[in-house]
């Protein structure tokens, strides 16, 4: 079975590198994106199995990215898990209302992240 592909959307280069290394070392294929527009393009180019999405992106709001991906037939069924430093309940509620499958807050330890991914990939 080929590795599952995760689109990792993170504008912080250090976090992008760290999460990429963690996920690849755990057997996932990672498609990195540093902006919302890159994420939307990546979904259109090659549909990933899961999207890990930061909300604070330089070019557009993370919820705008969610809406754009969910409107596209190629992205409508891809689970999106928000991985963000925004810990307000209103942010969490807005993400679920937009169609996200999960909401994780940073900082997150690697064991916790890796333990929840299979559940999102099975959905």
N, C-alpha and C positions, 0 to 999 in steps of 0.2 A: 504494500500500500504506500502510495506516495505521501510525503509529509503534507500536513494541512498548512494552508497559507494564511498568514495574518497580516493585514494592512495595519501598520503601526503609524499613527498620525501624532507627531510630537515635534514642537518647534524648538525645544531645548536640545541642542546637539549632544550634550553629555548624557541626558536621559535617553535620547533616541539611540545612542550607541550602547548604553548599558542594557536597555530593554531588548535591543536587537540581539546582543550577545547572549543574554539570558534565554531568550526564546529559541534562538538557533541552537544553543547548547542543549536545549530540551527537545530538539527534534522538529521544531516548526520551521517553515520557510517564511521569511519576513520580507515584506515590501514596505520600505520606509517612505514616509511623506512628511515634509516639514510645514506644509501649508494646507489649508482647506481645498484650494483649487487643485493641488497635486493629488490629494486624496480622491476627489471627485473624478479626476482624469484616470487615476489608477483603477477605480472601480469599473469604469467604462472600458479600460484596456484589458484587464484580466481580473475577473471577478474573484475576490478572496473568499475564504471560508468564514472569516471573522474580521471585524474592524475594532481595534483599540484606538480610541479617539480622545485626545486632549481637547478641552473646551476653549482654552485661551490660545488662539492661533493668530498669527500676525496679519493675515489677509481677510479673514472673515470669522464670524462667531461660530463656535462649534455646533450650535443648534442649527445654524444655516446649512452647515455641511450635512448634518443628519437629514434635514428636510430635502436637500438636493439629492442625496443618495436614495432616500426612500421613495422619491417621485420617479426615479429612473427604474424601469423594469429590471435592469441588470443588478440593481442594488437593493430592491425592495425586500428581498428575503434574507439578505445578509445580516446576521446579528451584529449589532453595534454595542460595544461596551465602552462607556465613558470611563476614562482614567485621568482624573483631574485633581488639581489642588483646590477647586471650588467645593467647599463642604457644606454649603447652605442647603437646607431642605427644599427651598424653592427651586434651586438649580436641579436638584435630584428629581423633583416632581416634574419639572419642565422636560427633562430628558426622557423620562418614562412616557410622558404624554406625547412626545415626538416620535416614539416608537423604539427607543433604545431597549436592549435586552438586559443591560446591567449598568451599575454605577459604582465605580470604585474610586476611593480618594487616595491621593498621594499624601504623605509617603506610604508606600505599600511594600511589604517585604516580599522577596522572591518566592518563598514557599506559599504564601497566601495567593499571590497572582497565579502561580502555576497550578494550584489546587482548584481554582474556579474555572480555568479555561476549558477543560473537557466538558463541563456542563453546558457552557455556552455553545460549544461546537456541536454538541449532540442535539441541541434544540432545533 
